[in-house]
Amino acid sequence: MHSSINRGYLTFLAVTGALGGLLFGFDIAIITGAGPFITRRFALSDLGLGWAFSSLLFGCVIGCFVAGRLADRYGRRRLLVQVAALFALTSIATALAGNFTAFVTARFLGGLAVGGVSLLSPMYVAEVAPPSVRGRMGTLYQLSIITGVIISYGINYLLRDTGANNWRWMFLSGVVPSAIFLLLISMAPETPRFLALAGKREQAFHVLARIGGAASAHGEIAEIEASIRKQPGAVSGFRRLGVRRALLASIGLAILVQVSGINTIMDYAPAIFQSAGWKISGALASTFIVGLTEFVFTVLSLWMIDRFGRKPLYVVGSLGMTVSLVLLVATIAEGRFHGTFVLAVILVYLAFFSACVGPVFWTLVPEIFPNDVRSAAMIVPVLIQWVANAVVVLFFPFAFHVIGKASTFSFLAVMSLAQGIFTLFYIPETKHKRLEEIEAYWTAPKKQALSVEP
């Protein structure tokens, strides 16, 4: 970090904003361990189980859309406060559900909060972090997601033998992280870029000065105001060539990051392990190993993302995921889809995603959009990745059991390879660049690559 950066204050802001990811990861993964128990409680078919898992994700679609529409009106921080409260309320409602309709409704409403935080938290972190450490700070969001996943896996395992209502306690435990996030985000300031958009120059300057010093703040506030003044706003801004290019790139990333299979592996890990011969207790214990692997390799990405850059990591990660999925297909073809080898291959897949793809996606998407359209433009990729996520998760049990394991994993392998190829040809490198500087890439003749500082 540059010596002028107030590391303590910046870490507080980045960690607080990224904690939204903890709620994201917790709500997404808590149903992983609860799945076998709610299947019995509500007598669910494959599609019924898919709907139980994906109902939250369809709520995410609406949640991110609403958050994006309101982010420039009410601010990032204010909406994050409301999202934290909604997380707590829907955790209680899910735990108290008396029938499957009430359960799905509560999960759908919880998805509004998850969708909102998936747009607002990365945006918050990107808008407070200086360019030299923005990759590292952005990775905290993915690390927070994985932390939420690990916590939920641990809770699932600890509560597995606590009676018929164990799944209710699993969901109710979500109130605790919601309360912690609500407390911390209430103490944090609004982002300087939103304050500048709202005409609150002095407040924006104060936040920037506290992060990087007064000298740096003078230059940054001038750049922010210049980028805001030169464009008329989000609606007409979407017609700009540069914004359209950025949108198309983000749409490709958003679709491929989901159809390459990460959330099917995470959500249905117990079912996959059970199909490989594991008992329920062992399958739930293995999910904790899955979460720990994701955590360790996400921590590794903190060191790599600002050293090697976004694009190389994304390409390497995609290729590693492809090879892992091909190995799974080969084990199925040879009749060896059982035991610890399946776990080992899945851990390799997750290692490549967690070290390379996951952190870069949530760092890169808010980076590539101009200031004046960021909140509105981010609706598009975040909404699309939730739609893709919901559809894949909804149909995965059916595809896995009816179409077949080999065909399902083969499709995911092809999509992982496509992700690497798309990134190689259509995504710019953004490390060490100011958000205002990245904007210039999309409007440059022949889309020259951004020059990267050594």
Phi, psi and omega in degrees: 000146176294144187298336183281348182284132175281091190296322180297313182291318180297319179297319177300314181295314183293317180294318180297312178298319182290339180299340173302329177294331178297318177293321176304304182297321181297311183292325179292319190264340185299331180284346179302310179281333180283340185309308180300329183279322177286335175299315178290318184297319184252007178051061188270142171278180177301314180289327176296318177295320177299321179290323177299319180285317189273348181302320176298322184290325176292327173295326178300324180302312180290320182299317181289326178296313180296316181298319179295323179290330186261348188298324180276350178267315186250348179098159182288313185296315183299318179291325178295325175300314181293324178297318180300318178295321180294323175305311183297314183296319182284335173297318178294315182297320179295317180296329184267001185303128182267344178211175186293325179297316179295322179298310181296321179298315180296319178294321178298315179294324174298328177296331176301319179290317180297316179297319178297315183289331180294336176267317189283319184294310177299324179296317180299312182296316181298326185274350176253343187271133173295155184303323186294338182233011185296325178298314180296316180294322178294328179294334177302329179295313178295322177297322178293320176302312182294324176299317177298322178296313181298316179300316181294321177298317179297318178297316178303316182292317182294330184263006189297330185246029184261018175111179185296334182261020181301324181296330178295317179293329177300312181288324181296331181297344179294346179296326185295304179297330178298318180294321179295315179296319180300318180295313185290317182291334177292336181269348185273156177275170172286159181288146180298329181288324174291320179300320177293319177300324182276003179080016181259071187297316183296319179294319178298316179298320181299316180294315179297319180294322179291330179282310189234007180096157185295320182299314178295322183297322180299316179292319182293317183294326178294317179295317180298312182295324178295318181292330179283319184292327189283351180235144186284344180142179190292317186298305178288335180298331180293343179275351180290141182302316182298319180292320179298319178297316179297321179297315180297319178296318182292326178296316178300315178298318185295319180291312187291328181294337179265317183285355173276358162103003188301315185282337173291320179295316182291312186291320187255020180307313179300319180294321178296315181293324177296321179293340178267011173102004181277148171279164187302319181297315179293323179296318179292322177297323180294329178296330177293322175296321176301310181297320179296320177299314178300318181297311183300315183282337172290322174300319178301324181294336176302323179280327189274326194294324178268355177266311184262343179095166185286312188296311179301320179297317182296318181293312180297317179299318180296319179293321177296320176297320180299312181298319181297316180292323176297322177297320177298317178299319180296320179295324178292316181298328182267003179072027182245026181279077181196160172072201188288340180297320178298315178300317182298317181293320178296323178295323176296315177304311182293327178297314179295319179295313187289327181276335190237304191276307185304306180297322182291320181302309184285345173274318187287319186302310178290340181289326194276355182258144177296158182304317190286345180237006190302309185295320179288318183292325181294340176304320188296301181293323181292318178296316182295320180292331176288321176298312179299318178300312182298316182294315181296314181293323180299316187263355182300313180302319179296312181297319184295319185265332185257307180287323176123148181298315185298314180295322181295310180291332176294318177299315180297324179295316179297319180292325177295319177295318178299325179298316179295318181293316180300315181297319182300321187260339190236356184248132179278162171276136186235004185295143177066019181249140174293152180302324180291329179286323179297324180304324183294335181301316187290338181257358181290143176302137179058015175049054179302149178293146176296136173288138185250130178291143179291000000 
